[in-house]
Amino acid sequence: MNSTTQESELFPKLSDEELDRLKAHGQELQLNPGQIIFQEGDPSYQFYVVLEGQVQITRRIGMEEQILALHDPGEFTGEISMIVGKPATATARAIGPTRVLEIDPETFKQALAECSQGAAVILSAMAGRSREAEILVRQQEKLAALGRLSAGLAHELNNPAAAGQRAAKLLRESIGSIQTRLLKLCDQLFPEGQRELILDLQQDALTYSAKAPRLDPLTQSDREESLANWLGEYDIANGWKLAPTLVSGGIDTARLDALAIHLDPAALTEALNWLGETLALAGLVNEIEQSTTRISQLVKAIKSYSYMDQAPLQEIDIHEGLENTLTILHHKLKYGITVNRDYAVNLPKINAYGSELNQVWTNILDNAVYALKKEAQQQEQNGNANYTPTISIHTARLNAKILVDITDNAAGIPPEIQSRIFEPFFTTKGVGDGSGLGLDIVRRIVVQRHHGDIRVTSKPGETKFSICLPIERSDQNSDANGSCSVECQL
């Protein structure tokens, strides 16, 4: 079921014949811009059909008033609570000059009984709207819970992470100072010229280890073996233990040959052991710094991801949201999945609900990761060693809108189920792996909350989700069926 079909079921337009019939049962009202028709919590109110203008439906969730719907001429509101006999669950207000048809509850029920066709349309829409509103409430409650959890985690993690970073910095400085002083104490073993030679080698090794890229296993093994053989030739004890540490500092046999020329065997043994211990300590400090920095980055990403302590509707940077989401999902992406970014330069910020859009990126990327892992296993079983699981993210500006394409090179979505992927509770994942609500939530956020559009195209080796979002929100003039649909086909 595509988004347009689903929207038309939730917001059907009454036929001209049905409108004429209903006019005999009610009265027409002329409303001023912003005038409230009924308010959340009202114990009783009427059934309304929009004749001219627009009526906006909102509901307070937490501290925020969220837009649920925007009714155009021919559409109706007020039927849910009227039929079930409960207070109003939402607020309706006129957007611009608006004319509506008002029908009191008893007359409305009689009118339904007289016309089965009109009743079927209204009751079907009522059931769908009730379900949509309930799902939205649950979604917002989960976002609120995430915000509270993020706030607690940020407070608990940020302080020790900052303390760890400060301690690592001081530890690095102290180790360097102590190592230099220890070497200076060995006047008999290392004359001044030799000390300078060893210290220069130490500084080069420390600089290299701090910035060196990770070697592939084969290269790492070859270099360790070469150094271990050299150390064995010079009778350095436990050379096989020392070799990996020296390799991490970028030291090769040529550097060791240059050092051995100036040192006797006893001094060479002490110098290399001292150098190995120095590099080992520096490596531990590097790990502490990297770990604490990673904690700080995660805390920052979580705060940005959930838009903690920020207004729910604001100007947001699409690229920042994508990067925060990738950081949050790093634990799933780091094992063999390549992420290619093709970000538009100077992409403007958009007026949107940031935490909800991050849900969109999370659900789509998480599905891509799931599909890629399955495909990687299949390719491995088939003996294809050249397959690289890849996610590609492309952004572009299309006039007054933003386009985000998220593509993976997994097996693709079978054609027979592509039309169903946005249906609630529909999933192809195994039991316990998915609820079938992820893409349904994505569609709601993109189409209903942001008046955008989402399309999917899939074939073996390529599945692309295209999300189109308006840069500026204009709830008075937005097309509830997806204002970006034409441009997203470009």
C-alpha positions in Angstrom: 0.0 0.0 0.0 1.6 3.3 -1.0 1.5 6.5 1.1 -1.1 8.2 -1.2 -3.6 5.3 -0.9 -3.1 5.2 2.9 -3.7 8.9 3.2 -6.8 8.8 1.1 -8.3 6.1 3.4 -7.6 8.2 6.5 -8.7 11.5 5.0 -11.4 10.7 2.4 -13.4 13.4 0.7 -17.2 13.2 0.8 -18.9 13.2 -2.6 -20.9 16.3 -3.7 -24.0 14.2 -3.4 -23.3 13.3 0.2 -22.3 16.9 1.0 -25.6 18.1 -0.3 -27.5 15.5 1.7 -25.6 16.4 4.9 -26.2 20.2 4.5 -29.9 19.5 5.2 -28.9 18.2 8.7 -26.6 21.0 9.9 -25.7 24.6 9.8 -22.9 26.4 8.0 -20.4 28.4 10.1 -17.8 31.0 8.9 -14.6 30.9 11.0 -11.8 33.4 11.4 -8.2 32.4 11.0 -7.0 30.6 14.2 -10.5 30.2 15.6 -10.8 27.0 17.7 -13.7 24.7 16.6 -13.3 22.2 19.5 -10.5 21.7 22.0 -8.8 18.6 23.5 -10.7 17.6 26.6 -14.1 19.1 25.6 -16.8 16.8 27.0 -19.0 17.3 24.0 -18.8 18.8 20.5 -20.2 18.6 17.0 -19.3 16.8 13.7 -17.8 19.1 11.1 -17.3 19.0 7.4 -14.9 21.5 5.8 -16.6 23.4 3.0 -13.9 26.1 2.3 -10.4 26.7 3.7 -8.6 24.2 6.0 -8.9 22.8 9.5 -5.8 21.8 11.4 -6.0 18.9 14.0 -3.4 18.9 16.8 -2.9 16.9 20.0 -0.7 17.7 23.0 1.9 15.0 23.6 4.1 15.8 26.6 5.0 19.5 26.4 4.5 19.7 22.7 1.5 20.3 20.5 1.8 18.0 17.5 0.0 18.3 14.2 -2.0 15.2 13.5 -3.9 16.2 10.3 -4.8 19.0 8.0 -8.4 18.8 6.5 -9.2 20.2 3.1 -12.7 20.9 1.7 -14.8 17.8 1.6 -13.0 16.2 4.5 -14.5 15.8 8.0 -13.5 15.7 11.7 -15.1 15.2 15.1 -16.5 11.8 14.5 -14.4 9.6 16.8 -15.2 11.0 20.2 -18.7 11.7 19.2 -19.5 8.1 18.4 -17.6 6.5 21.3 -19.0 9.1 23.7 -15.6 10.3 25.1 -14.1 13.8 25.5 -12.3 15.3 22.5 -8.8 13.7 22.1 -7.5 16.6 19.8 -8.0 20.3 19.1 -9.3 21.6 15.8 -8.7 25.2 14.6 -9.3 27.1 11.3 -6.3 27.8 9.1 -7.1 31.0 7.3 -10.7 32.0 6.6 -12.7 28.8 6.7 -16.3 27.7 6.3 -17.6 24.4 7.9 -20.8 22.5 8.2 -21.7 21.8 11.8 -24.0 18.8 12.7 -25.0 18.0 16.3 -24.3 14.4 17.6 -27.9 13.1 17.5 -28.6 14.4 14.0 -25.2 13.1 12.9 -26.0 9.6 14.1 -29.4 9.7 12.3 -27.7 10.9 9.1 -25.3 7.9 9.3 -28.2 5.5 9.7 -29.9 6.9 6.6 -27.0 6.4 4.2 -24.9 3.3 4.4 -22.4 4.5 1.8 -21.6 7.7 3.7 -21.5 5.8 7.0 -19.0 3.3 5.5 -16.6 6.1 4.5 -16.8 7.9 7.8 -16.5 4.8 10.0 -13.6 3.4 8.0 -11.8 6.7 8.3 -12.6 6.8 12.0 -11.0 3.4 12.6 -7.9 4.3 10.7 -7.5 7.7 12.4 -7.9 6.1 15.8 -5.2 3.6 15.1 -2.9 6.3 13.6 -3.3 8.5 16.7 -2.5 5.6 19.0 0.6 4.7 17.2 1.8 8.3 17.2 1.3 8.5 20.9 3.3 5.4 21.5 6.0 6.7 19.2 6.3 10.0 21.0 6.3 8.2 24.4 9.3 6.2 23.2 11.1 9.3 22.0 10.4 11.0 25.4 11.8 7.9 27.2 14.9 8.0 24.9 15.4 11.7 25.8 15.2 10.9 29.6 17.6 8.0 29.2 20.0 10.1 27.1 20.0 12.8 29.7 20.9 10.4 32.4 23.6 8.7 30.4 25.1 12.0 29.3 25.4 13.1 32.9 26.8 9.8 34.1 29.2 9.2 31.3 30.5 12.7 30.4 32.1 13.5 33.8 34.2 10.3 34.0 35.1 10.5 30.3 36.4 14.0 30.7 38.3 13.0 33.9 39.8 10.0 32.0 40.9 12.3 29.1 42.6 14.7 31.5 44.3 11.8 33.4 45.6 10.3 30.1 47.1 13.6 29.0 48.9 14.1 32.3 50.0 10.4 32.3 51.5 10.8 28.8 53.4 13.9 30.0 54.6 12.2 33.1 55.8 9.1 31.3 57.8 11.1 28.8 59.5 13.1 31.6 60.3 10.0 33.7 61.7 8.0 30.8 64.0 10.9 29.8 65.2 11.3 33.4 65.9 7.5 33.7 67.9 7.5 30.6 70.0 10.5 31.8 70.8 8.6 35.0 72.5 5.8 33.0 75.6 7.9 32.3 78.0 4.9 32.4 75.9 2.8 30.1 74.8 5.5 27.7 77.1 8.5 27.1 75.5 11.7 26.0 75.7 11.1 22.2 74.1 7.7 22.5 71.4 9.0 24.7 70.5 11.6 22.1 70.4 8.9 19.4 68.1 6.7 21.5 65.8 9.6 22.5 65.5 10.6 18.8 64.5 7.1 17.9 62.0 7.1 20.8 60.4 10.4 19.7 60.1 9.1 16.1 58.5 5.9 17.3 56.0 7.7 19.6 55.0 10.1 16.8 54.5 7.2 14.4 52.5 5.1 16.8 50.1 8.0 17.5 49.3 8.5 13.9 50.0 5.2 12.2 47.3 3.4 10.2 46.4 -0.1 11.2 48.4 -2.7 9.2 46.8 -5.6 7.5 47.5 -8.9 9.3 49.9 -10.2 6.6 52.0 -7.1 6.6 52.0 -6.9 10.4 53.2 -10.6 10.6 56.0 -10.1 8.0 57.4 -7.1 9.8 57.2 -8.8 13.2 59.0 -11.9 11.8 61.7 -9.7 10.3 62.4 -7.9 13.5 62.3 -11.1 15.6 65.0 -12.6 13.4 67.1 -9.5 13.7 66.7 -9.5 17.5 67.6 -13.2 17.6 70.8 -12.6 15.7 71.8 -10.0 18.3 70.9 -12.3 21.2 68.2 -10.0 22.5 66.2 -12.0 25.0 62.4 -12.4 24.4 62.8 -10.8 21.0 59.5 -12.4 19.8 57.7 -10.4 22.6 59.5 -7.2 21.8 59.0 -7.3 18.0 55.3 -6.4 17.8 55.8 -3.4 20.1 58.7 -2.1 17.9 56.6 -2.6 14.8 53.9 -0.5 16.3 56.4 2.3 16.5 57.4 2.0 12.9 60.9 0.7 13.7 62.5 -1.6 11.1 65.7 -3.4 10.8 67.4 -0.5 9.1 66.8 1.8 12.1 68.0 -1.0 14.4 71.2 -1.4 12.3 71.9 2.3 12.7 71.5 2.0 16.4 73.6 -1.2 16.8 76.6 0.5 15.2 76.9 2.9 18.2 76.1 0.6 21.1 77.8 -2.4 22.6 75.7 -5.6 23.1 74.8 -4.9 26.7 73.8 -1.3 26.0 71.8 -2.3 22.9 69.8 -4.9 24.9 69.0 -2.3 27.6 68.2 0.4 25.0 65.8 -1.8 23.1 64.0 -3.1 26.2 63.7 0.5 27.4 62.3 1.6 24.1 59.9 -1.3 24.0 58.6 -0.5 27.5 58.2 3.2 26.5 56.2 2.3 23.4 54.0 -0.2 25.4 53.2 2.5 28.0 52.5 5.0 25.2 50.2 2.5 23.6 48.2 2.0 26.8 47.9 5.8 27.1 46.7 6.0 23.5 44.0 3.3 24.2 42.8 5.3 27.3 42.6 8.5 25.2 40.8 6.8 22.4 38.4 5.1 24.7 37.5 8.2 26.6 37.3 10.3 23.4 34.9 7.6 22.0 32.8 7.9 25.1 32.6 11.7 24.8 31.7 11.3 21.1 29.0 8.9 21.9 27.5 11.2 24.6 27.6 14.1 22.1 26.0 11.9 19.4 23.3 10.7 21.8 22.5 14.2 22.9 22.3 15.4 19.3 20.5 12.3 18.1 17.7 12.8 20.6 17.8 16.6 20.5 18.0 16.6 24.2 17.2 20.0 25.9 16.2 21.4 22.5 13.0 22.5 20.9 11.3 19.6 19.0 10.7 21.7 15.9 13.7 23.7 14.7 16.2 24.2 11.9 18.3 21.1 11.6 21.3 20.0 9.6 20.5 16.8 7.7 24.2 15.8 7.4 24.7 16.2 11.2 21.6 14.0 11.8 22.9 11.3 9.4 26.4 11.4 11.0 25.0 11.1 14.5 22.9 8.2 13.4 26.0 6.5 11.9 27.8 7.0 15.1 25.0 5.5 17.1 25.0 2.5 14.7 28.8 2.2 14.6 28.7 -1.1 16.5 26.8 -2.6 13.7 28.7 -0.9 10.8 32.3 -1.5 11.9 32.5 -5.1 11.0 33.0 -5.1 7.2 30.4 -2.6 6.0 31.6 0.3 3.9 29.7 3.6 4.1 30.1 6.0 1.1 29.0 9.6 1.6 28.1 11.9 -1.3 26.9 15.0 0.6 25.8 18.1 -1.3 27.9 21.2 -0.5 26.2 24.0 1.4 23.0 21.9 1.9 20.5 24.3 3.7 19.1 23.5 7.1 15.4 22.4 7.1 12.6 23.2 9.5 11.8 19.8 11.0 11.5 17.5 14.0 15.1 16.4 14.4 14.8 13.4 16.7 12.0 12.0 14.5 14.1 12.3 11.3 16.9 10.5 13.1 14.4 7.7 13.7 13.9 7.6 9.9 17.7 7.3 9.2 18.0 4.7 12.0 15.3 2.4 10.7 16.4 2.6 7.1 20.1 2.1 7.9 19.4 -0.7 10.4 17.4 -2.5 7.7 20.2 -2.0 5.3 22.7 -3.5 7.8 20.5 -6.5 8.3 20.2 -7.1 4.6 23.9 -6.6 4.0 24.9 -9.1 6.7 22.6 -11.7 5.2 24.0 -11.1 1.7 27.6 -11.2 3.0 27.0 -14.6 4.5 25.4 -15.8 1.3 28.3 -14.5 -0.8 30.8 -16.2 1.5 28.9 -19.5 1.2 29.1 -19.1 -2.6 32.8 -18.5 -2.4 32.7 -14.9 -3.6 35.6 -13.1 -1.8 35.2 -9.9 -3.8 31.8 -8.8 -2.3 32.0 -5.6 -0.2 28.8 -4.8 1.8 28.2 -1.1 1.1 25.8 1.6 2.1 25.8 4.8 0.0 24.3 8.1 1.2 23.6 10.8 -1.3 22.0 14.2 -0.5 20.9 17.0 -2.9 18.8 20.1 -3.0 15.8 20.0 -5.4 14.5 23.6 -5.5 12.7 24.1 -2.2 13.2 20.6 -1.0 16.0 18.2 0.2 16.6 14.7 -1.2 18.3 12.0 0.7 19.0 8.7 -1.0 20.2 5.7 1.1 21.3 2.7 -1.0 22.6 -0.7 -0.2 24.0 -3.4 -2.4 22.3 -6.4 -0.8 20.1 -8.9 -2.5 17.2 -6.5 -2.9 13.5 -6.7 -2.0 11.5 -9.2 -4.0 9.1 -7.5 -6.4 6.0 -9.2 -5.1 6.4 -7.6 -1.6 7.8 -4.2 -2.5 4.3 -2.7 -2.4 3.8 -4.0 1.2 6.9 -2.9 2.9 5.3 0.2 4.5 2.3 -1.8 5.9 2.2 -2.0 9.7 3.4 -5.3 11.1 4.7 -6.5 7.7 8.2 -7.9 8.0 10.5 -10.3 6.2 12.8 -10.6 9.2 12.9 -13.7 11.4 11.0 -14.0 14.7 12.5 -11.6 17.2 14.4 -9.6 14.6 11.7 -7.2 13.6 8.3 -5.9 14.6 7.2 -4.8 11.1 6.7 -1.2 12.4 10.0 0.4 11.4 9.1 1.4 7.9 5.5 2.2 8.9 6.9 4.7 11.4 9.3 6.0 8.7 6.4 6.7 6.4 4.4 8.5 9.1 7.3 10.7 10.1 8.2 11.6 6.5 4.7 12.0 5.0 2.4 13.0 7.8 4.8 14.9 10.1 6.9 16.6 7.5 4.7 16.6 4.4 7.4 14.9 2.4 7.6 11.8 0.3 9.4 8.5 0.5 10.0 6.1 -2.4 11.8 2.8 -2.7 13.3 1.1 -5.8 14.9 -2.3 -5.5 16.5 -4.8 -7.7 19.2 -7.5 -7.0 22.3 -5.7 -5.8 20.6 -2.3 -5.2 17.9 -1.1 -2.9 17.4 2.7 -2.7 15.2 4.6 -0.3 14.6 8.2 -1.5 13.3 10.6 1.1 12.2 14.1 0.0 11.6 16.8 2.6 10.5 20.4 2.2 13.1 22.9 3.5 10.4 25.2 5.0 7.4 23.9 6.8 4.1 25.4 5.6 1.3 23.6 7.4 -1.3 25.9 5.9 -0.4 25.0 2.4 1.2 21.5 2.6 -0.1 18.6 0.5 -0.8 15.8 3.0 -0.3 13.3 0.2 3.4 14.1 -0.3 4.4 17.4 -1.7 7.7 16.1 -3.0 6.5 13.2 -5.1 7.2 14.8 -8.5 10.7 16.1 -7.6 11.7 12.8 -6.0 11.4 11.1 -9.3 14.1 13.2 -10.8 
